[in-house]
Amino acid sequence: MTSLTMTLTGAEVLLPEQGLTRVNLSVGYGVVQADPSGRTIDLSGYLVLPGIIDLHGDGFERHIAPRRGAMKQMDEGILSVEAELAANGITTAVLAQFLSWEGGVRGPEFAGQVFGAIASVKDRVLTDLLPQLRFETHMLDEYADLPKRIAEWQVPYVVFNDHLPHDRLAEGRKPPRLTGQALKAGRNPDKHFEMLLSMHARRNEVPAALDTLCATLAKQGVRMGSHDDATAQTRSDWRARGARIAEFPETLEAAEAALSAGDHVILGSPNVVRGGSHKGNVSALDLIAMGLCDALASDYHYPSPRRAALMLAKSGLLDLAGAWALVSSGPARVLGLSDRGDLSVGKRADIVILEAESMRVAATLASGRVSFMSGDIAARFVG
């Protein structure tokens, strides 16, 4: 694939040291160049910003299983996902696939199909798609073979979840929506309930099993994180296992414990857009105001990272540079991606171009190649 060679002029460009400034930006061989190159393209009336790096999103599920059951051509679903990502200015995306007792599209067999599809389209997409495994910690029977499968799936990033309704199970009561959940997984509801009770009963075995599993994954070079930490002790336990990323901490206590120890905190951009957590957890806005956020992720809604960053800048809580860093350079640091995240010379030419008036995405470039373009801007590039 050939990247464009060009010099963008007339636009306001977000640079790491200068902030938003009217300056020329040159692109060639897939990276930002120091000197003018190629044809000149006038982008007056537009903003040129670093491409969005989405650290965690499961919004792709509706593409690969739009109704009950998976699409027969899984790779077509992933290609459709990429189109949506690019349309929202995302140039690097972590696709968060469950391996969960919930079954169906979140079951072990389906996870393998998803990771296989991501690998199969690697040479056909422009957006950098990175697989993430979200593993339900109480699935003890899965532990023995998991490191091998993670290696085979080419998964570099694992996050640990526990979504069992422990309070209900401790009382021997069926959780809400159990029947529908069981049927989606192809299970008899009573058998599904028995499985949940069995996993809850073995909960004391989980910490030691996690210690062993995480030690093995660390040796394999797998990046690890935890999900929905509620206490400082929980975060400390995960840190001891090598899981240095805290996804969506539920409390101020957990977020403070993470950053004070040098761990990374990822918050959900829909939380910012909504003005609060839909589950009643700590507000992302409050954590950002206190400096307790390294990055924002799409979570389940791909338009939200752009919208959240722009809302933060408009509110005055952060300037545009600080707000956009939460969806670009911040995520790059979390993932150790030193080749992207800002528009410095030599970095990947991952670029999102916004209409200055509407702030809509006009074009997205991944490594200098057009992954999305819409509207009047096209005439600027082909004229």
N, C-alpha and C positions, 0 to 999 in steps of 0.2 A: 504494500500500500504506500502511495506517495503522499507526503505531506506538502502543504502549500508553502511557497516562499513569497513573502509579502511584507509590506510595511504599512501598518495601520496608522492613519493620521486623523486629526480633528476630534478624536474622542477624548473623554476624560478616563485616564487609566489609573487603576489602583496599584500602586507600587509599595513595596515593603517599608521603605524609609520615608518616602515623600507623601504617602497617602494618595488621595485622589487628586490627580493633576493632569493638565492637558499636555501630553507628551507623545511622541511617536513610539510605536512598539513594533519591533521587527521580529519576524518569525521565519525560520528556515531549518530544514532537516529535523523537524519535530520539536525544536526547542526555541526558546527566546534568544535572539541574537543581539550582539552589542551594536552592530552597524546596520544601516539601512540595506535592505536586500529585496530583490524581486519587484513586483509591481506595487504601486502605491494605491491604497484603498482608503477613500475618504469616509470616515465614520462619524462625522459631525452629527450631534444629536443622540449619540449612544455612549454608554459606559462600558469599559472593558475591564473585566474582573477575573481573578483566578477561578478556574473551574472548581465546582463544589465536590468535595470528598465526603461521601456518605458512609459513616462508620458502622451503621447498623440499620437494615431495613428488611421487613418481611412483606412489604406491599406487593412483591412479585407473586405471592401465592395466588392471587386472583387471575394472573396470566397463565399459570401452569395448571390450574384446576378451577376454571371459571364456574363450574357447577360440580355436583358430586362426582368424584372420580377424576383422574388425571387426564390431561390431553394425551392423545396417542403419540403425537410428535412433540415431545418435551422440548426439543431444541427450538421449535417455532415459538413456544411460550417464552423462552429466554430471550429470543430475538425481539419479541414484542416488549418485554421488560426493558431492554436496552433502549428502544425507541422512546419509551416514557421517561427513562432516566435522562437521556440527552435533551428531551424537550423541556426538562426542568433544570438544565444547567449542570447536571451531575456528570463528571468526567471519570471519577473512580467510585465504585459502589461495592460495599460489602453486602452480599446477599445472605441473610441470616436464616438458615434452614434448621428447623427443629428435628431432634431425634427424641421423641416424646411418647409417653404412655397414652397420649391422646389418640394415637393411631391416625389412619387416613393419610392426609397430606402431611402430617407431622410424624408419621411412623418411620421405623428404621428402613424398611424396604423403599419407601418413597424418597427418603433422604439420599440413598445411593443413586436413584434415578436423577434427582436434581443435580447432584454433584457431577454425575456423568455428563449431563446436558451442558452444564457450565463449561466443563473442559472441552466438550465437542465443538462449541461455538467460538472458542478462544480466538481463532484466526479469522473469524467472520465479523467480529464486532470491533468498534472503535473505543467504546467505553471500557475501562479496565474493570473487569468483574472479579471480585475476590470472594471466595466462598467462606462462610463462617458456619460452624456447627454450634447449635444451641442444644446442649445436652441436659436432660432432666436427671438430676442427681440421684433420685431414688430408684432408678432402673438398674439395680445391682446385677441382674443377670447379663447386662450388656457390657460390663466393665472389662471382662477378660479379653475380648476381641477388639475392643474399641480403638486402642492405639494403632493396630494393624489396619483397621478400616479407615481411620483418619489419614494414614499415610497413603493408602490406595486411592482415596478420594481426593488427594492433593489439597487438603484443607489446612491452611496455615494458622487458623485463628479459631479458638474454641471458647465459648462462654457457657457458664453453668447456671442453670435455672432450677428452681423448685416451685412448681405451680400446684402441688398437691394441696387440697383443702384440708389441712391438718386439723383445724378446729372442729370441723364437722365430723371428720373421720374419728377423732378422739372420742366423740360422743356416740359413734356408731350410726350417725345420721347420713342419709344420702345427700350429696351436694346438689345445688340447683342445676338444672339442665343436664342431669346425668343421662337420662334416657336418650336425648338427642345426640349427646356426645358419644355415647356407646354405639348408636346406630351409624353415625358417621364413620366410626372406626370399624364397623362390621362386626360388632360384638353384641352378645346378649346383654341387656342392661344389668341383670343380676350378676353375671360373670364379670362384667366391667367393675361393678361395685366391689366384688370380692377381690379383684386385682388391686384396686386402690387401697382397700383395707390391709392387704398383705404388704404392700410397699410401705404404708404408714407404720405397720407393726415392726418392720425391720429398720426403722429410721436410725436407731443407735449404731447400726453397722456402717452407715454412710460416711461419717467423717474419716475413719481409717481407710476405707476404700478410696475416698477422694485423695487422701495423702499419697497413696501408692500410684493412682492413676495420674495425678498431676506431676509427680516426679518423673514418670515415664514420658509424658508429653513434653515436659521441659527438656529432657534429653533429646527429643526429636526436633527441638527448635520451634515448637508450637507456641504462639502467643496466646495468653489466657486472660479471661476476665470473669467477673461475677455479675449477676443481674439482680436488681431490686434489693440491694443491701439495706437493712433497716437499722443496724446498730454498729457502733464502732468496733465491737468485738467480732461481729461477722466479717467486717472488712479486714480486720487484723488476721483472722483465720485464713481468709483467701490470700492475703498478701504472703503469709507464711508458706503457702503452697505454690507461690510464683504467679498468682493471678493478680496482675498489677493494674488492671483496668476495671473501674466500677461503672457499669452501665446502669443508668437511671436509678441512683440511690433514692430510697423512699423518704429519707429524713435528713435534716440538717446535720445531725450528729454523724451520720455515715459519710456524708459528703466532706465534712470537715476532717474526719479521721483519714479519709483517702488522701486528700491534697496535702495535709500536714505531714504525711509519710512519703510524699513523692509519687503517689499513685495518680492515675489519670481518671478524670470524671467526665463521663459522657451523659448528656441530658437529651431528652426528646424535644425536637423542634415543634411537634404538635402541641406540647405542653405550653410553649411560648405563645404560639398562635392563638390557642384557646384561652390563655390567661391563667391556666392552672391545670393540674393533673385530673384526668377523667376518673381516676381511682381515689382522689382525695389525698394524694401524697404531697410532699413539699413542693412548692411552686418553683419551676425552673427559673422564672423571672427573679425570684428572691435569691436563689443561689447564684445566678449570674451577677446580680447587683453586689453580692458579697465576694465576687471573684472566685467562686467555687465551681467553675466550669471550664474544661479544656476544649470541649467540642460539642456541637449539636448534631444529632442524627435524625434521619427521616422517620425512624421507628416504623410506622405503617402508612405514611403519606408522603410521596416523593415531592410534591410542591412545597412542603413545609420548610425545608432548610433555607431556601431562598426567601420565602415570606418571613420567616422568623428573624433572619439577619436584617432584612430591610425594616421590619417593625422595631427591632432594637435600636437601629440607627435613627429612625424617625422619632422614637420616643425620647431620645436624648440620653438613654441609659448608657449607651456606648456610641462612639463615633462610627462612621461606616467602616473604617479600617479595623477597628476592634470587633465590631459585630461580624464582619465578613470573615475575619480570622477564625471565628468559631466554626465555620463551615469549609475552611480551606487550609490555612497553615496549621491550625490547631489539630484537626484530624490527621494531617500528614505527620505531625510529631508523634501522635499517639500510635500510629502504625509504623513508625520508623521509615517513612517514605521521604527520604531527603531529596529526591529528584523532582518533587512537585509541591504544590501548596501556595506558591506565590509566583509573581512574574519577574523574578530575578533573571539576569542573563545566565544562560546555561540550563535553566530549569525546563521541564517539559512544557510545551506550549499547550497547556490545558486552560482553555479560556471560555468564559461565558460573556456574551455581549447582550446588554440590556438596553431597551429603548429608554432614554433618559426621562421622558415624560411619563410613560405608563409603568415603567420598571418591569415590563414583560420580557421574557427571554426571546431575543431575536435570532440568536445563533449560538451554537456550542461547538467548540473545537477541542478534540482530544489528540494530543501530540501533533497539533498543527493540521489535523484532518477534520473536515466538517462532519460532525455527527448529527447536527440538527441545524436547520435554517428555515425561517418562515417570514413571509411578508416582504415589505419593501427593501429590506436589507439585501436581498438576493441580487437586486440590480446593481448594488455597489460592488459586489464581488464578480459579477459576470460582465459588467459593462465595459 
